[in-house]
Amino acid sequence: MGTELYQMTIHELRDLLQQKTVSAREITESVFQRIGAVEERVHAYISLTQDLAMEQARAADKRIAGGNASALTGIPLGIKDILCTAGINTTCGSKILERFVPPYDATVIEKIKTAGAVFTGKTGMDEFAMGSSNETSCFGAVCNPWDLDHVPGGSSGGSAAAVAADECIAALGTDTGGSIRQPASYCGVVGLKPTYGRVSRYGLIAYASSLDQVGPITKDVEDAAILLNAISGHDAKDSTSINRPVPDYCKALTRDISGLRLGVPKEYFVEGLDPEVEKAVRDAIAELEKQGARIVDISLPHTDYAVAVYYLIAPAEAGSNLARYDGVKYGYRTDGAADLKDMYVRSRSEGFGTEVKRRIMIGTYALSAGYYDAYYKKASQVRTLIRRDFTDAFKECDLIVTPVAPAPAFKLGEKINDPLSMYLLDIFTIPVNLAGLPGISLPCGYSSSGLPIGLQIVGNVFAEETMLRCAHAYEQHTRWHVQKPDLS
Ligand code: GLN
């Protein structure tokens, strides 16, 4: 793909490492040299772990010499700062966890460590993953590498920007309502949210536990398959992880999609959809049809309710999950409080940012006595209807193809004071989380101003293989994913 080591993909570097043409040390040095050249402008990272990375690279080189490398051995990866990393600061983009150093690794971290990956650092994110623009982080916003005045998307914007700017080879993100797919689409890279339960959430700092999933953000579809292979699987430490064998996702990339039935939901092509996005997505659908897929018109009738449902359920779960930050056990504690209650109030008031407080208040209200039935319970019932929409649709098609977001990346500062308009942008990604389905975002074009546009492919539960096969087939016939932002 690229000519410099930092520009390459996991699979390209894996081959070079195995041929012993390059070393993990050289790759890691190349990535840090790139970080040194562009990070000041992109601001993708909250913290860098260069010393650890060099140590991991040396260990990887030994392992490769010993002949027992995996596909990730010696590959520099960025990690969203929501995943607990033993001994490495994990902030979740929040002042309340600014100095938090976890005593343990998240299961996904343990898995990529075992695979021999190299950690470049912890990537920027919206505070507690609440946001779509990366602007709610207490460490300041990440910039979109394609246009530094624009947002990279959120909440995994740091991971997506780091991959797009070649400041890591691939990254991990998390997706509760679109936080992998939407930043991937804004930054012109690939982002995959697995089926709920496919990947362990142990050690992932909880936002909305019934929706959160960890997934890969990569330069192409094959890399997404490689990284998904490494992180998937049952985990006794996460009761919602599902005990089901993990196939080799790379074997799914057969390039053959003839006869595959692709559903196009009419509710996703409505007023408000940017015409350039609509054209790019329709062209992508035409390309898939050319490759032998069959296009089926489908309907997901409860789509209109998804944003309202999500913005009750996610804050309700967040309100409960964030109750643990009380200034007592760990995290930020205020100085000189008058008494215990004052300490609670001041620690939380000073530690959380505006958006997080807004969500805690909405969630607490939605769960409170007298309002529970009207809000949380009603939302949960409508969630079932949304899930049924998909169950019915998958009787007629194998995959569903849609835009990722209604428009390309917006400008930094443009929507930060209008939360509702920001929430509405999640309309195409949220239903997928509510239904627990896998979804992938991949580049399918650029706007006239040069901003990336993403195509979303949604699979049935545990249909990651079909989804990856389709995404990969599309990618083989297009060149969008090889384009790079100009950061010279
Ligand atoms: N933008 C959505 C929110 O603010 C989704 C975030 C996410 O997936 N973590 O909640």
Boltz pocket constraint, residues with backbone or C-beta under 6 A from the ligand:
constraints:
  - pocket:
      binder: B
      contacts: [[A, 128], [A, 129], [A, 130], [A, 131], [A, 132], [A, 154], [A, 155], [A, 174], [A, 175], [A, 176], [A, 177], [A, 178], [A, 179], [A, 180], [A, 207], [A, 314], [A, 422], [A, 426]]
      max_distance: 6.0
